[in-house]
Amino acid sequence: MHIYATTGESMARAKEIIGGMTRESRSGKPYQDASSRRRSSGRLLKFSQAKTALVHISELADFRVNRTEDVVKLAT
């Protein structure tokens, strides 16, 4: 892949954007930049412009979870 830019700053920004779109998501890894929307069946997580995943409520913990807010901490 080739990335072309007119300045070093725009090149760095392009690499950052592409890296966010192509990085692999891993189970069990905390993501500080993921945005979250509550669903009755779990949490809809958006990792980047290109990656969104639904985490089912039964997969949020090793015990029964009644509300996703009980185990998902949202950064402010």
PEJO-V401371 format. One record per residue. RES is the residue in one small letter. PSI is psi in radians with two decimals (NA if undefined). D_CENTER is the distance of its C-alpha to the mean C-alpha in whole Angstrom. Layout:
# PEJO-V401371
((RES,PSI,D_CENTER) (RES,PSI,D_CENTER))
This chain:
# PEJO-V401371
((m,2.48,24) (h,2.39,26) (i,2.24,24) (y,2.44,27) (a,2.79,27) (t,-0.35,30) (t,2.79,29) (g,-0.61,27) (e,-0.76,25) (s,-0.53,24) (m,-0.78,23) (a,-0.72,21) (r,-0.71,19) (a,-0.73,19) (k,-0.71,18) (e,-0.77,15) (i,-0.82,14) (i,-0.70,14) (g,-0.69,13) (g,-0.54,9) (m,-0.44,10) (t,-0.11,12) (r,2.64,10) (e,2.32,10) (s,2.47,8) (r,2.43,10) (s,2.40,11) (g,-0.13,12) (k,2.29,10) (p,2.43,9) (y,1.95,6) (q,-0.38,8) (d,0.09,6) (a,2.36,4) (s,2.72,6) (s,2.43,8) (r,2.37,11) (r,2.38,14) (r,2.73,16) (s,-0.48,19) (s,-0.06,18) (g,-2.54,14) (r,2.35,11) (l,2.00,9) (l,2.30,5) (k,1.96,4) (f,-0.57,2) (s,-3.03,6) (q,-0.48,9) (a,-0.21,10) (k,2.14,7) (t,2.47,7) (a,2.53,8) (l,2.11,10) (v,2.00,11) (h,2.53,15) (i,-0.53,16) (s,-0.25,19) (e,0.04,16) (l,-0.41,15) (a,2.94,18) (d,0.11,21) (f,2.98,23) (r,2.26,23) (v,2.16,21) (n,-0.70,23) (r,2.40,20) (t,-0.52,16) (e,-0.36,17) (d,-0.44,19) (v,-0.22,16) (v,2.12,13) (k,2.12,13) (l,2.25,12) (a,2.52,12) (t,NA,15))
